[in-house]
Amino acid sequence: MPLPNNSRNTDENEFTHINEAGEASMVDVSGKQPTRRTAIAQGHISMTLKTLDKIKNNQLSKGDVLQVARIAAIMAGKKTSELIPLCHNIPIASFAVNFTLKETLPGIVVRAEASSVGQTGAEMEALTAVSVALLTVYDMAKSLEKGMVISQVQLLSKEGGKSGAWSAE
């Protein structure tokens, strides 16, 4: 039985992850030229000033929240294709994860930048990294505050590939 062709050109009204038989299918990117791809994502976790201060001053019994969250983010970004169905496994060239502690939120803004040279973008890797970093902060600080809120996880920008550069701003 021949494999279904899911590498067809699509317009914006067609589903790219469903083949002609209506089955879920990974998009064939083998015909694309590898290019440098970069994606930046961001998200927030809001909390009380007391919790933020304890994180800032490394006063949690579980350890350094931001360093653990940074490692978790990078690990998750590298494993995105194992977590998201039909997502391609891409060669990660670099990952940067940064935290901004904001008393005005109050809370933490997480920003991740994923870079790759490949045939498909790094947006999902950046979004996954941000999401897991935020979940890790929650996990490590939940003994202090269970009402923390994770929000505004979004793609800020991407570069590379056929569609070129895109920015949310």
ABEGO torsion letter per residue (X at the ends): XBBBBAABBBBAABBAABBAAGBBBBBBAAABBBBBBBBBBBBBBBBBAAAAAAAAAGABAAEBAAAAAAAAAAAAAAAAAAABBGBBBBBBABBBBBBBBBAAOBEBBBBBBBBBBBABBAAAAAAAAAAAAAAAAAAAAAAABAABBBBGBBBABBBEEAAEBBBAX
